[in-house]
């Protein structure tokens, strides 16, 4: 998926074309909503909670769907002074976010626009995360957000907890967003999203096709290995000698522990992570300044 900085630039411009003078701080929230499950997945994975990494991945897949993201949009908008307007802003940005994600090439990955009715991954796949297009989007994102924040932050819409019915609705939708995905984990697993089903069924891998999305490549005296979502190390054959430490790969299991690779692509994870950190920090800064009382519009 494109990093947060890239999303901010494209989506801020597109949102303003659809919703005139949309409040920039709510546009920023909408840009982040579909990524929240992946952010939380990283946090939970680092904690000693004993959750299966594959189940955690399935949970994040369900939470990042269009349907689940819209539920969260409803929850968040309930805590604003203009719920209907904020929901529109958030919903537009969620849809833009997922469509923009689908433009990047992601093996064993993609977005879900029709879940829970259809768990096939949607991926147009036009460019890689390290392509010049992504770099241009990063520059656009930083420039557009800084400019809009200074010159045209939009018509301000504040947080509001005054109406009990809105607060109750927001809390209820939040609980649905958190709890409901547990009942839908079987959908993405049976569709083998992110190759979870293949990785889980260790005794039936031989002959199966598999894809890896930005996995760590380990090279030592024991040979080449890819570290999977669950932390398992699978032997790989056919990875180029100049491959970097993080790769995407396509191949087929020749036994339960070995994959013959026929396609690879190297990644620069630090560059993407850094751009996301800058983007998320910018979102946080905008909200902090707004909550501290900065005038919402200079126009």
TORSETOR-412309 format. One record per atom (N, C-alpha, C): x, y, z; residue in one letter. Coordinates in steps of 0.1 Angstrom, whole numbers, plus 5000, padded with zeros to 4 digits. Example, Ala and Ser with C-alpha at 12.3 -4.5 7.8 and 13.67 -1.06 7.14 Angstrom:
513249435078A;512349555078A;513249675078A;512849785071S;513749895071S;512950005079S;
//
This chain:
500949885000X;500050005000X;500950125000X;500450234994X;501250364995X;501350405009X;502450485012X;502650525026X;501650645029X;501550675042X;500650775046X;500850915040X;502050955038X;502351085031X;501751085017X;501950985010X;501350974996X;499850984996X;499250915006X;497750925007X;497251065010X;497951135019X;497551265023X;497451365011X;498451365003X;498451454991X;497351434981X;497351314977X;496351274966X;494851294972X;494651244984X;493351244989X;492851384994X;493751464998X;493351605002X;492851674989X;493551664978X;493151734966X;491851674961X;491751544961X;490551474955X;489251514964X;489451514977X;488351534986X;487851674984X;488751774983X;488351914981X;487651934968X;487851844958X;487151854946X;485751804947X;485451714957X;484151664959X;483351734970X;484051764981X;483451834992X;484251964994X;483652074989X;484352204990X;484552245005X;485752295007X;486152345020X;486052235031X;486252115027X;486252005038X;487352035047X;487052015060X;488052035071X;489251945069X;490452005068X;491651925066X;491951815076X;491651855089X;491951755099X;491151625098X;489851645093X;489051525091X;489451445079X;489951515069X;490451455057X;491651365061X;492451415070X;493651345075X;493251215082X;492151225090X;491651105097X;491150995087X;490451045077X;489950945067X;491150885059X;492250955057X;493350895051X;493950775059X;493850785072X;494450685081X;493550565084X;492250585084X;491350485088X;491650345083X;491850315070X;492050185065X;493450125070X;494350215074X;495650165078X;495650135093X;494650175101X;494650145115X;494850005119X;494149905112X;494349765115X;495749725114X;496449775104X;497849735101X;498749795112X;498449915116X;499249975127X;499049905140X;497849865143X;497549795155X;498149655154X;498149595142X;498749455141X;500249455145X;500949565141X;502349575145X;502549585160X;501649665166X;501749695180X;501449565188X;500349495184X;499949375191X;500949265189X;501549255177X;502549155174X;503749165183X;504049295187X;505249315195X;504949285210X;503649265214X;503349235228X;503349085231X;503549055243X;503548905247X;502148865250X;501248865240X;499848835242X;499448685238X;500348615231X;500048485227X;499048465216X;498748565207X;497848555196X;498548495184X;497948405177X;498548345165X;498748465155X;500048475150X;500248585140X;499348565127X;499048445123X;498148425112X;496748465115X;496248435127X;494948485131X;494948635132X;495948695137X;496148845138X;496048905124X;496748845114X;496748895101X;495348885095X;494648775097X;493248765092X;492348865098X;492548895111X;491748995118X;491949135111X;493249165109X;493549295102X;492949305088X;493049195081X;492449185068X;490949225068X;490249165077X;488749195078X;488549335082X;489349385092X;489149525097X;489449625086X;490349595077X;490749695067X;489849695055X;488749615054X;487849615043X;487149745042X;486549765031X;485649885029X;484549885039X;483849775041X;482749765050X;483149805064X;484149735069X;484649765083X;485049905085X;485749955075X;486250095075X;485150195076X;484050175069X;482950255069X;482250255083X;482250135089X;481650125103X;482450215112X;483750215111X;484650295119X;484450445116X;484150475103X;483850615099X;482650665107X;481650575107X;480350615114X;480650635129X;481450555135X;481850565149X;482550695152X;483550725143X;484250855145X;483450975143X;482650975133X;481851095129X;480851125140X;480351015148X;479451045159X;479951135169X;481251145170X;481951225180X;482251365175X;481651405164X;481851535159X;480651625160X;480751755158X;479651845158X;478751835146X;479251775135X;478451765123X;478651625118X;478051525124X;478251385120X;478051345106X;476951395099X;476751365085X;477851415076X;478251535078X;479351595070X;480651515072X;480951495085X;482251425088X;482251285082X;481051215083X;481051085077X;481251085062X;480751185055X;480951195041X;482451215038X;483051305046X;484551325044X;485351205046X;485051135057X;485751005060X;485550905050X;484250885046X;483850775037X;484550795023X;484550925018X;485250955006X;486750915006X;487350955018X;488750925019X;489050775021X;488150705027X;488350555028X;488350495014X;487350535006X;487250474993X;488450514984X;488850644985X;490050684978X;491350614983X;491450594996X;492550515001X;492650374995X;491550304996X;491550164991X;491850164976X;491250254968X;491550254954X;493050284951X;493550384959X;494950414957X;495850294961X;495550224971X;496250104975X;496250004964X;495149994957X;495049884947X;495949914934X;496350044933X;497250074922X;498650024923X;499049994936X;500449944938X;500449794935X;501649754931X;501849604929X;502149544943X;501249454946X;501449384960X;501149234958X;502149154957X;501949014956X;501348954969X;500348864968X;499648804980X;498948914988X;498549024982X;497949134989X;496949204980X;496349304985X;495349374978X;494249434987X;493149484982X;492149544990X;490849464988X;489849484997X;488549424997X;487449534996X;486849534984X;485749634983X;484349574984X;484249444983X;482949374984X;482849284996X;483849275004X;483649185016X;482549245025X;481849155032X;482149005034X;481448915024X;480948975013X;480348895002X;481348834993X;482448894991X;483448844982X;484848874988X;485648764990X;486948784997X;488148774987X;487848784974X;488948794964X;489648924965X;490948924965X;491749044966X;491649124953X;491449254954X;491349344943X;492649424942X;493349404930X;494649474929X;494949504914X;494949634911X;495149674897X;496649654894X;497549694903X;498949674903X;499649744891X;499849874892X;500449954882X;501949984885X;502250004898X;503650044901X;504049984915X;505349974917X;505849924929X;506050034939X;506150004952X;506250104962X;507550184961X;508550134954X;509850204953X;509950284940X;508850294932X;508850354919X;508950504920X;509350574909X;509350714909X;507950774912X;506950704908X;505550754910X;505350774925X;505750674933X;505650684948X;506450804954X;507650824949X;508450934953X;507751064950X;507151084938X;506451204934X;505251224943X;504551114947X;503351124955X;503751164970X;504951124974X;505451164987X;505651314987X;506351364977X;506651514976X;505251584975X;504351534967X;503051594966X;502351604979X;502351484987X;501751484999X;502151585009X;503551595011X;504051695020X;503751835016X;503851865003X;503651994999X;502152035000X;501251954996X;499851984996X;499352005010X;499651915019X;499151915033X;499752045040X;500952075038X;501552195045X;500852315039X;500652325026X;500052435020X;498652455025X;497852345024X;496452355029X;496352395043X;497152335051X;497152365066X;497352505069X;498252565061X;498552715063X;497552805056X;497152775044X;496352865036X;494952835035X;494552705036X;493152675034X;492752545042X;492752545055X;492452425063X;490952385062X;490152475056X;488752435054X;487852485065X;486552465064X;485552505074X;485652405086X;485952465097X;486252375109X;484952305114X;485252175118X;484152095124X;484852035137X;484352065148X;484952035161X;484451895166X;485251845175X;484851725183X;483651765192X;482751675194X;481551705203X;481151575210X;480851585223X;480351475231X;479151515238X;478451615233X;477251675240X;476051585239X;475751535227X;474551455225X;474751305229X;474051265239X;474251125244X;473951025233X;472951045225X;472550945215X;473650925205X;474351035202X;475551025193X;476650955199X;476950985212X;478050915219X;477750765220X;476450735223X;476050595224X;476250525211X;475850595200X;475950535187X;477450515183X;478250615186X;479750595183X;480350485191X;480050465204X;480550355212X;480050225206X;478850215202X;478250095197X;478950055184X;479150145175X;479850115162X;481250075165X;481950145174X;483350105177X;483349965182X;482449925191X;482449785195X;482249685184X;481349725175X;481049635163X;482349625155X;483049735153X;484249735145X;485349645151X;485449645165X;486449565172X;486049425173X;484749395175X;484349255178X;483949175166X;483149235157X;482649165145X;483649095136X;484849145134X;485749075125X;486048935130X;485948905142X;486248775147X;485348665140X;484148705137X;483248615131X;483448595116X;484348665110X;484548665096X;485948615091X;486748565101X;488048525098X;488148415087X;487148325087X;487148215078X;487148265063X;486448375060X;486348425046X;487748445040X;488548535045X;489848555039X;490748435040X;490648355050X;491448235050X;491148135039X;489848105037X;489448015026X;489848075013X;489848205011X;490248264998X;491848264997X;492448225008X;493948225009X;494548365007X;493848465013X;494448595013X;495748595020X;496748665014X;498048675020X;498748535022X;498248435014X;498648295015X;498548235029X;497648285037X;497448245051X;497148095051X;496148055043X;495747915043X;496847815040X;497647855029X;498747775025X;499847765036X;500047875043X;501047875053X;500647805065X;499347805068X;498847735080X;498847585078X;498447535066X;498347395064X;499747335060X;500547325070X;501947285068X;502147155062X;501247065064X;501446925059X;500946905045X;500347005039X;499746995026X;500247105016X;501547145019X;502047255010X;502647204997X;503147084997X;503847044985X;503047054972X;503547124962X;502847154950X;502047274950X;501847344961X;501047464961X;501747584957X;501047674950X;501547804946X;501547894958X;502547984960X;502548074972X;503148214967X;502748314974X;503248444972X;503648504985X;504748594985X;505148654997X;505248804994X;504748885004X;504649035002X;505649095012X;506749145008X;507649225016X;508049145029X;508649025026X;509148945037X;510648955038X;511148925050X;512548925053X;513248805047X;514348835040X;515148725034X;516448705043X;516648585047X;517748545056X;518748465048X;519948505048X;521048435040X;522248405050X;522548275051X;523648245060X;524148105055X;524948045063X;525547915059X;524547805058X;523347825063X;522247725062X;521447745049X;521747845041X;521047865029X;520047985030X;519348005019X;518448115018X;517048075024X;516548165032X;515248145038X;514348275038X;513048255037X;512148365039X;511448345052X;511348455059X;510548455072X;509148495069X;508148405072X;506748415069X;506048505079X;504748525077X;503948605086X;503948545101X;504048415102X;504048345115X;505448345122X;506448395114X;507848385120X;508548265115X;507848175108X;508548045103X;509548085092X;510548015092X;511548025081X;511447915071X;511147955059X;510947855048X;512147875038X;512747755035X;513847755025X;513347795012X;514147885005X;513847924992X;514947894982X;514647854970X;515647824960X;515347914948X;516347974942X;516148064930X;516148204933X;516448254945X;516448394948X;517848454942X;517748564935X;519048624929X;520048654940X;521248644937X;522348664946X;522348804951X;521848904943X;521949044947X;520649094954X;519748994958X;518549034964X;518749104977X;517949214980X;518149284993X;517449205005X;517449265017X;517049195029X;515549185030X;514749255021X;513349245021X;512849225007X;512149125004X;511749094991X;510249044990X;509649064979X;508448994975X;508748884966X;508048774966X;508448654958X;507148574954X;507348504943X;506348414938X;507048284936X;506348174939X;506948044937X;506047924940X;506547804942X;505747694944X;506547594954X;505847544964X;506447454973X;506747324966X;508047274968X;508347144963X;508347034974X;508347084986X;507947004998X;507347095008X;507147045020X;506447125030X;507247245036X;508547245033X;509447345039X;510347415029X;510147395016X;510947455005X;510147504994X;510447634990X;509847694978X;510847724967X;510447684955X;511247724944X;510647854938X;511447954939X;511048094935X;511248114920X;510148174913X;510348204899X;510248354896X;509848434907X;509848584905X;510148644919X;510948754918X;511248824931X;511348974928X;511149054938X;511249194937X;511849244950X;512849334950X;513449384962X;512749514967X;512749534980X;512149654986X;513049734994X;512749854997X;513449945006X;512449975017X;512249895027X;511249915037X;511450045045X;512750075047X;512950195056X;512450325049X;512550335036X;512050455029X;510550465031X;509850355029X;508350355031X;507950385045X;508650325054X;508250345068X;508550485073X;509650545068X;509950685071X;508850775066X;508450755053X;507450845048X;506050825055X;505750705060X;504550685068X;504650755082X;505850745088X;506050815100X;505950965099X;506451025088X;506351165086X;504851195084X;504151115076X;502751145074X;501951135086X;502051035094X;501351015107X;501651125117X;502951165117X;503351275126X;502651405122X;502551425109X;501951545104X;500451545108X;499751435106X;498351425110X;498251455125X;499051395133X;499051415148X;499251565151X;500251625144X;500551765147X;499351855144X;498751825132X;497551905128X;496451905138X;496251775143X;495151765153X;495551825167X;496751815171X;497151875183X;497052025183X;497552085172X;497452235170X;495952275170X;495152205163X;493652235162X;493052225176X;493352125183X;492752105197X;493252205206X;494452265204X;494952365213X;494452505209X;493652515198X;492952635196X;493452725184X;494252665175X;494752745164X;493552785155X;493452905150X;492352945141X;492252845130X;491052805127X;490852695117X;490952735103X;490852865100X;490852905086X;491453045084X;492453055075X;493053185072X;492453245060X;491553185053X;490953245041X;489753325044X;
//
